[in-house]
Amino acid sequence: MNPIRQSPGIVPASSPVRSAPNHSDGNATIVPIANLRAEPSALGLTVVSKQRAERHNGQDVVTAAVLPINAALIGGEDLAWRPAPPSRARALLRTIAFNASVPVLALAYLVDRTIS
């Protein structure tokens, strides 16, 4: 059952509202803003305030820097699915390498603050 009732003339037929949040094609379903505005009125409710998306918190570059660093260094962690914990030398190497990446993360943080 479709949780959002479409009012005639509000949404073009080429952009139907689907009932499932995600589909096999991998695209998230986005409810048209016109439906979000019309449905409360159709149910007899009054909208007293509207708020659109706010600015993101600006961690895109930091995240982009952390992911490859972590992927490259994860071999030194004692993970449950590994047959044996890493050697002491491997764990030490991971710690040293991660500490050496701190300037990269600081630069990424500054870039995030500059562009956001």
N, C-alpha and C positions, 0 to 999 in steps of 0.2 A: 504494500500500500504506500502511496506517495504521501509523505508527511506535509508537503507544501502544495496547497491547492493553487492552480494557475487561474488567474482571472483572464477572460478573453481580451485580447488586444494589448496586453501588457508585455508579454514576451513573444518574440517572433517564433514561428514554428521551427525555424532552423536551430534554435537553442533550447531544447526541452530540459526540464528539471528531472533528474533521475532520482530514484529512491535510494540507491546504494551510495555510500560515501566514496568508494573507490571501485573502479571497474578493471577488468582484465587487461585493458589497454594501458593501465598505469596512470591514467589522468585522474586527478582529483576532481570531484564534482564541485562546482562553485554555483551557489544559488544566485540568480540575477538580483541585483539591488532593487530593481523595480518590484519584484515579488516580496522582498523583505519589507518594503515600504507599504505595499498594498494589503498584505495579509492581515496585519493587526487591525486595520480599518474594516476589513471585511468581517472580522470577528467581533466588531463592536468595541475595540480597544482604542485608546488614545495614546499616541506616541508623545512623550513629554521631553525626550532628549535623544539626539542621534550622535553617535561617535564613530568616526572612521578609524582606520588603522593609524597608529602612532608611529613615529620614527623608530627605526630599529636601534638597538643599543650599541651598534658599531663594534662587533667582534669578528667580522668576516675575515680580515687579513690575519688576525691572531689564530683563528681556527684553521685557516689554510696553511699556516706555518706549523702549527702543532701536529696536525694529522700525519704529514710525512715524517716528521722527526720521531713521533711515537712509533710509527710503523717500522722505521729503520732500527729503532732501539729496543723494540719489544722482546727480542730474543733473550735479553738478560733478566727477564722477570720470571718468577716462580709461578707458573700458571698451572691450574689444576689438570689440564689435559696433556701436559708434557710428561713423558715417562720419568724424567728425573729433573731435579732443580738445576739451574745453571751453575756452572763452576764459579768459584769465588772471583776468579780473574774476569770472567764474562760479566758478572754483576758489577764489579768495580769499573770495568770499561763502560758499561751502560751509564753508570752514575757520572763518570767523567765526561762522556759525550753529551749527556743531557745538560750538565752544567755549562759546557762549552756552547750550547745552543741558546743560552739565556740572552746574549746580545741580539740574536736574530728575533727572538720573541719580543724583546723590548722595542726593537725597530718596528716590528709588525704592530705593536700596540700604538706607537706614535703615529704610524700611517693611518690606523683606524681612527684615532682621535682627530687627525687632520681632515680626513674625508667625511667624517660624520657630523 
